[in-house]
Amino acid sequence: MPTFDVFLARTYKVRIQAPDEFVAERLAEEFVSTAHDISTPEQRAEQNFEILDIETTDNSAFDTIELQ
């Protein structure tokens, strides 16, 4: 059976409570992994944020390479 490397681009909409826009962007980038919140309760309390929802808005393959 052939083997392929498939390159995906994913876009998420993240609803987050945070002190300001800059912090919200930084925290979303840091703590969202494959559409899951990977932050701990301690990190949320220490950095004063909560990720409320993560929604995948795009999931597109943009390149495929068949391996030899």
Backbone atoms as SQL, in Angstrom:
CREATE TABLE atoms (id INTEGER PRIMARY KEY, chain TEXT, resi INTEGER, resn TEXT, atom TEXT, x REAL, y REAL, z REAL);
INSERT INTO atoms VALUES
  (1, 'A', 1, 'MET', 'N', 0.846, -1.171, 0.000),
  (2, 'A', 1, 'MET', 'CA', 0.000, 0.000, 0.000),
  (3, 'A', 1, 'MET', 'C', 0.895, 1.239, 0.000),
  (4, 'A', 2, 'PRO', 'N', 0.610, 2.248, -0.823),
  (5, 'A', 2, 'PRO', 'CA', 1.432, 3.458, -0.880),
  (6, 'A', 2, 'PRO', 'C', 1.365, 4.257, 0.425),
  (7, 'A', 3, 'THR', 'N', 2.439, 4.975, 0.689),
  (8, 'A', 3, 'THR', 'CA', 2.506, 5.859, 1.853),
  (9, 'A', 3, 'THR', 'C', 2.645, 7.287, 1.365),
  (10, 'A', 4, 'PHE', 'N', 1.954, 8.211, 2.039),
  (11, 'A', 4, 'PHE', 'CA', 1.941, 9.612, 1.628),
  (12, 'A', 4, 'PHE', 'C', 2.220, 10.516, 2.817),
  (13, 'A', 5, 'ASP', 'N', 2.919, 11.601, 2.573),
  (14, 'A', 5, 'ASP', 'CA', 2.967, 12.726, 3.506),
  (15, 'A', 5, 'ASP', 'C', 1.914, 13.710, 3.027),
  (16, 'A', 6, 'VAL', 'N', 0.956, 14.036, 3.885),
  (17, 'A', 6, 'VAL', 'CA', -0.101, 14.988, 3.545),
  (18, 'A', 6, 'VAL', 'C', 0.072, 16.207, 4.439),
  (19, 'A', 7, 'PHE', 'N', 0.132, 17.380, 3.833),
  (20, 'A', 7, 'PHE', 'CA', 0.322, 18.628, 4.562),
  (21, 'A', 7, 'PHE', 'C', -1.034, 19.299, 4.736),
  (22, 'A', 8, 'LEU', 'N', -1.381, 19.582, 5.980),
  (23, 'A', 8, 'LEU', 'CA', -2.675, 20.171, 6.300),
  (24, 'A', 8, 'LEU', 'C', -2.514, 21.580, 6.836),
  (25, 'A', 9, 'ALA', 'N', -3.475, 22.411, 6.515),
  (26, 'A', 9, 'ALA', 'CA', -3.580, 23.740, 7.129),
  (27, 'A', 9, 'ALA', 'C', -4.898, 23.763, 7.882),
  (28, 'A', 10, 'ARG', 'N', -4.847, 24.109, 9.147),
  (29, 'A', 10, 'ARG', 'CA', -6.058, 24.163, 9.955),
  (30, 'A', 10, 'ARG', 'C', -6.220, 25.562, 10.518),
  (31, 'A', 11, 'THR', 'N', -7.445, 25.997, 10.533),
  (32, 'A', 11, 'THR', 'CA', -7.789, 27.293, 11.107),
  (33, 'A', 11, 'THR', 'C', -8.794, 27.056, 12.217),
  (34, 'A', 12, 'TYR', 'N', -8.563, 27.681, 13.359),
  (35, 'A', 12, 'TYR', 'CA', -9.452, 27.538, 14.502),
  (36, 'A', 12, 'TYR', 'C', -9.994, 28.896, 14.907),
  (37, 'A', 13, 'LYS', 'N', -11.219, 28.895, 15.368),
  (38, 'A', 13, 'LYS', 'CA', -11.763, 30.070, 16.046),
  (39, 'A', 13, 'LYS', 'C', -11.742, 29.734, 17.527),
  (40, 'A', 14, 'VAL', 'N', -11.057, 30.550, 18.311),
  (41, 'A', 14, 'VAL', 'CA', -10.907, 30.298, 19.741),
  (42, 'A', 14, 'VAL', 'C', -11.617, 31.405, 20.505),
  (43, 'A', 15, 'ARG', 'N', -12.550, 31.030, 21.359),
  (44, 'A', 15, 'ARG', 'CA', -13.210, 32.005, 22.233),
  (45, 'A', 15, 'ARG', 'C', -12.500, 31.934, 23.575),
  (46, 'A', 16, 'ILE', 'N', -11.941, 33.066, 24.007),
  (47, 'A', 16, 'ILE', 'CA', -11.103, 33.093, 25.204),
  (48, 'A', 16, 'ILE', 'C', -11.391, 34.347, 26.011),
  (49, 'A', 17, 'GLN', 'N', -11.399, 34.199, 27.316),
  (50, 'A', 17, 'GLN', 'CA', -11.462, 35.356, 28.206),
  (51, 'A', 17, 'GLN', 'C', -10.039, 35.651, 28.651),
  (52, 'A', 18, 'ALA', 'N', -9.608, 36.885, 28.475),
  (53, 'A', 18, 'ALA', 'CA', -8.245, 37.287, 28.824),
  (54, 'A', 18, 'ALA', 'C', -8.243, 38.786, 29.097),
  (55, 'A', 19, 'PRO', 'N', -7.186, 39.286, 29.752),
  (56, 'A', 19, 'PRO', 'CA', -7.147, 40.706, 30.103),
  (57, 'A', 19, 'PRO', 'C', -7.204, 41.662, 28.917),
  (58, 'A', 20, 'ASP', 'N', -6.594, 41.302, 27.779),
  (59, 'A', 20, 'ASP', 'CA', -6.629, 42.188, 26.616),
  (60, 'A', 20, 'ASP', 'C', -6.390, 41.375, 25.342),
  (61, 'A', 21, 'GLU', 'N', -6.497, 42.035, 24.184),
  (62, 'A', 21, 'GLU', 'CA', -6.393, 41.377, 22.880),
  (63, 'A', 21, 'GLU', 'C', -5.028, 40.721, 22.671),
  (64, 'A', 22, 'PHE', 'N', -3.953, 41.430, 23.017),
  (65, 'A', 22, 'PHE', 'CA', -2.606, 40.896, 22.836),
  (66, 'A', 22, 'PHE', 'C', -2.417, 39.616, 23.641),
  (67, 'A', 23, 'VAL', 'N', -2.824, 39.649, 24.898),
  (68, 'A', 23, 'VAL', 'CA', -2.697, 38.479, 25.766),
  (69, 'A', 23, 'VAL', 'C', -3.568, 37.340, 25.244),
  (70, 'A', 24, 'ALA', 'N', -4.777, 37.649, 24.785),
  (71, 'A', 24, 'ALA', 'CA', -5.672, 36.619, 24.244),
  (72, 'A', 24, 'ALA', 'C', -5.022, 35.904, 23.065),
  (73, 'A', 25, 'GLU', 'N', -4.428, 36.662, 22.147),
  (74, 'A', 25, 'GLU', 'CA', -3.763, 36.057, 20.988),
  (75, 'A', 25, 'GLU', 'C', -2.600, 35.175, 21.418),
  (76, 'A', 26, 'ARG', 'N', -1.771, 35.676, 22.310),
  (77, 'A', 26, 'ARG', 'CA', -0.603, 34.921, 22.768),
  (78, 'A', 26, 'ARG', 'C', -1.019, 33.626, 23.467),
  (79, 'A', 27, 'LEU', 'N', -2.023, 33.714, 24.329),
  (80, 'A', 27, 'LEU', 'CA', -2.455, 32.531, 25.067),
  (81, 'A', 27, 'LEU', 'C', -3.119, 31.505, 24.152),
  (82, 'A', 28, 'ALA', 'N', -3.899, 31.960, 23.188),
  (83, 'A', 28, 'ALA', 'CA', -4.529, 31.028, 22.244),
  (84, 'A', 28, 'ALA', 'C', -3.462, 30.287, 21.444),
  (85, 'A', 29, 'GLU', 'N', -2.444, 31.007, 20.980),
  (86, 'A', 29, 'GLU', 'CA', -1.358, 30.373, 20.231),
  (87, 'A', 29, 'GLU', 'C', -0.608, 29.357, 21.091),
  (88, 'A', 30, 'GLU', 'N', -0.419, 29.684, 22.359),
  (89, 'A', 30, 'GLU', 'CA', 0.375, 28.839, 23.238),
  (90, 'A', 30, 'GLU', 'C', -0.368, 27.590, 23.693),
  (91, 'A', 31, 'PHE', 'N', -1.655, 27.712, 23.952),
  (92, 'A', 31, 'PHE', 'CA', -2.367, 26.631, 24.627),
  (93, 'A', 31, 'PHE', 'C', -3.352, 25.852, 23.765),
  (94, 'A', 32, 'VAL', 'N', -3.494, 26.169, 22.496),
  (95, 'A', 32, 'VAL', 'CA', -4.376, 25.388, 21.627),
  (96, 'A', 32, 'VAL', 'C', -3.519, 24.407, 20.832),
  (97, 'A', 33, 'SER', 'N', -3.879, 23.149, 20.938),
  (98, 'A', 33, 'SER', 'CA', -3.152, 22.097, 20.234),
  (99, 'A', 33, 'SER', 'C', -4.159, 21.104, 19.685),
  (100, 'A', 34, 'THR', 'N', -4.194, 20.940, 18.391),
  (101, 'A', 34, 'THR', 'CA', -5.126, 20.025, 17.718),
  (102, 'A', 34, 'THR', 'C', -6.542, 20.149, 18.266),
  (103, 'A', 35, 'ALA', 'N', -7.008, 21.379, 18.347),
  (104, 'A', 35, 'ALA', 'CA', -8.375, 21.705, 18.771),
  (105, 'A', 35, 'ALA', 'C', -8.675, 21.304, 20.208),
  (106, 'A', 36, 'HIS', 'N', -7.651, 21.259, 21.048),
  (107, 'A', 36, 'HIS', 'CA', -7.838, 20.979, 22.469),
  (108, 'A', 36, 'HIS', 'C', -7.106, 22.027, 23.296),
  (109, 'A', 37, 'ASP', 'N', -7.705, 22.370, 24.421),
  (110, 'A', 37, 'ASP', 'CA', -7.066, 23.272, 25.382),
  (111, 'A', 37, 'ASP', 'C', -6.062, 22.449, 26.179),
  (112, 'A', 38, 'ILE', 'N', -4.786, 22.760, 26.059),
  (113, 'A', 38, 'ILE', 'CA', -3.759, 22.002, 26.780),
  (114, 'A', 38, 'ILE', 'C', -3.259, 22.745, 28.018),
  (115, 'A', 39, 'SER', 'N', -3.921, 23.836, 28.370),
  (116, 'A', 39, 'SER', 'CA', -3.514, 24.574, 29.566),
  (117, 'A', 39, 'SER', 'C', -3.973, 23.825, 30.812),
  (118, 'A', 40, 'THR', 'N', -3.240, 24.034, 31.898),
  (119, 'A', 40, 'THR', 'CA', -3.598, 23.431, 33.180),
  (120, 'A', 40, 'THR', 'C', -4.406, 24.429, 34.002),
  (121, 'A', 41, 'PRO', 'N', -5.138, 23.959, 35.006),
  (122, 'A', 41, 'PRO', 'CA', -5.851, 24.895, 35.883),
  (123, 'A', 41, 'PRO', 'C', -4.904, 25.917, 36.517),
  (124, 'A', 42, 'GLU', 'N', -3.705, 25.480, 36.850),
  (125, 'A', 42, 'GLU', 'CA', -2.731, 26.393, 37.455),
  (126, 'A', 42, 'GLU', 'C', -2.323, 27.495, 36.476),
  (127, 'A', 43, 'GLN', 'N', -2.084, 27.134, 35.219),
  (128, 'A', 43, 'GLN', 'CA', -1.722, 28.132, 34.208),
  (129, 'A', 43, 'GLN', 'C', -2.865, 29.115, 33.982),
  (130, 'A', 44, 'ARG', 'N', -4.100, 28.613, 33.959),
  (131, 'A', 44, 'ARG', 'CA', -5.248, 29.501, 33.763),
  (132, 'A', 44, 'ARG', 'C', -5.380, 30.482, 34.921),
  (133, 'A', 45, 'ALA', 'N', -5.192, 30.006, 36.132),
  (134, 'A', 45, 'ALA', 'CA', -5.289, 30.892, 37.293),
  (135, 'A', 45, 'ALA', 'C', -4.131, 31.887, 37.313),
  (136, 'A', 46, 'GLU', 'N', -2.923, 31.411, 37.065),
  (137, 'A', 46, 'GLU', 'CA', -1.731, 32.260, 37.107),
  (138, 'A', 46, 'GLU', 'C', -1.759, 33.348, 36.042),
  (139, 'A', 47, 'GLN', 'N', -2.247, 33.025, 34.837),
  (140, 'A', 47, 'GLN', 'CA', -2.234, 33.984, 33.733),
  (141, 'A', 47, 'GLN', 'C', -3.598, 34.618, 33.486),
  (142, 'A', 48, 'ASN', 'N', -4.570, 34.292, 34.329),
  (143, 'A', 48, 'ASN', 'CA', -5.889, 34.934, 34.315),
  (144, 'A', 48, 'ASN', 'C', -6.593, 34.824, 32.961),
  (145, 'A', 49, 'PHE', 'N', -6.855, 33.567, 32.527),
  (146, 'A', 49, 'PHE', 'CA', -7.584, 33.369, 31.274),
  (147, 'A', 49, 'PHE', 'C', -8.365, 32.070, 31.331),
  (148, 'A', 50, 'GLU', 'N', -9.314, 31.938, 30.415),
  (149, 'A', 50, 'GLU', 'CA', -10.049, 30.690, 30.245),
  (150, 'A', 50, 'GLU', 'C', -10.442, 30.546, 28.782),
  (151, 'A', 51, 'ILE', 'N', -10.086, 29.437, 28.178),
  (152, 'A', 51, 'ILE', 'CA', -10.504, 29.149, 26.810),
  (153, 'A', 51, 'ILE', 'C', -11.901, 28.561, 26.886),
  (154, 'A', 52, 'LEU', 'N', -12.858, 29.246, 26.274),
  (155, 'A', 52, 'LEU', 'CA', -14.250, 28.844, 26.358),
  (156, 'A', 52, 'LEU', 'C', -14.647, 27.864, 25.261),
  (157, 'A', 53, 'ASP', 'N', -14.088, 28.018, 24.061),
  (158, 'A', 53, 'ASP', 'CA', -14.495, 27.173, 22.948),
  (159, 'A', 53, 'ASP', 'C', -13.420, 27.193, 21.870),
  (160, 'A', 54, 'ILE', 'N', -13.225, 26.059, 21.213),
  (161, 'A', 54, 'ILE', 'CA', -12.329, 25.951, 20.064),
  (162, 'A', 54, 'ILE', 'C', -13.117, 25.274, 18.949),
  (163, 'A', 55, 'GLU', 'N', -13.230, 25.956, 17.823),
  (164, 'A', 55, 'GLU', 'CA', -13.984, 25.434, 16.689),
  (165, 'A', 55, 'GLU', 'C', -13.077, 25.383, 15.463),
  (166, 'A', 56, 'THR', 'N', -12.992, 24.226, 14.828),
  (167, 'A', 56, 'THR', 'CA', -12.248, 24.119, 13.578),
  (168, 'A', 56, 'THR', 'C', -13.069, 24.764, 12.478),
  (169, 'A', 57, 'THR', 'N', -12.510, 25.777, 11.814),
  (170, 'A', 57, 'THR', 'CA', -13.248, 26.475, 10.764),
  (171, 'A', 57, 'THR', 'C', -12.742, 26.132, 9.374),
  (172, 'A', 58, 'ASP', 'N', -11.559, 25.524, 9.279),
  (173, 'A', 58, 'ASP', 'CA', -11.034, 25.086, 7.990),
  (174, 'A', 58, 'ASP', 'C', -10.078, 23.931, 8.232),
  (175, 'A', 59, 'ASN', 'N', -10.153, 22.933, 7.395),
  (176, 'A', 59, 'ASN', 'CA', -9.266, 21.778, 7.490),
  (177, 'A', 59, 'ASN', 'C', -8.976, 21.334, 6.064),
  (178, 'A', 60, 'SER', 'N', -7.906, 21.839, 5.477),
  (179, 'A', 60, 'SER', 'CA', -7.638, 21.631, 4.055),
  (180, 'A', 60, 'SER', 'C', -6.257, 21.031, 3.830),
  (181, 'A', 61, 'ALA', 'N', -6.214, 20.001, 3.005),
  (182, 'A', 61, 'ALA', 'CA', -4.928, 19.467, 2.557),
  (183, 'A', 61, 'ALA', 'C', -4.431, 20.356, 1.423),
  (184, 'A', 62, 'PHE', 'N', -3.176, 20.802, 1.499),
  (185, 'A', 62, 'PHE', 'CA', -2.660, 21.686, 0.455),
  (186, 'A', 62, 'PHE', 'C', -1.522, 21.067, -0.342),
  (187, 'A', 63, 'ASP', 'N', -1.042, 19.893, 0.081),
  (188, 'A', 63, 'ASP', 'CA', 0.009, 19.231, -0.686),
  (189, 'A', 63, 'ASP', 'C', 0.071, 17.771, -0.259),
  (190, 'A', 64, 'THR', 'N', 0.394, 16.899, -1.196),
  (191, 'A', 64, 'THR', 'CA', 0.556, 15.477, -0.913),
  (192, 'A', 64, 'THR', 'C', 1.755, 14.966, -1.698),
  (193, 'A', 65, 'ILE', 'N', 2.601, 14.208, -1.012),
  (194, 'A', 65, 'ILE', 'CA', 3.788, 13.645, -1.644),
  (195, 'A', 65, 'ILE', 'C', 3.774, 12.139, -1.412),
  (196, 'A', 66, 'GLU', 'N', 3.852, 11.374, -2.499),
  (197, 'A', 66, 'GLU', 'CA', 3.942, 9.922, -2.355),
  (198, 'A', 66, 'GLU', 'C', 5.387, 9.558, -2.058),
  (199, 'A', 67, 'LEU', 'N', 5.576, 8.779, -1.007),
  (200, 'A', 67, 'LEU', 'CA', 6.918, 8.374, -0.597),
  (201, 'A', 67, 'LEU', 'C', 7.323, 7.111, -1.345),
  (202, 'A', 68, 'GLN', 'N', 8.602, 7.007, -1.638),
  (203, 'A', 68, 'GLN', 'CA', 9.124, 5.840, -2.376),
  (204, 'A', 68, 'GLN', 'C', 9.540, 4.757, -1.418);
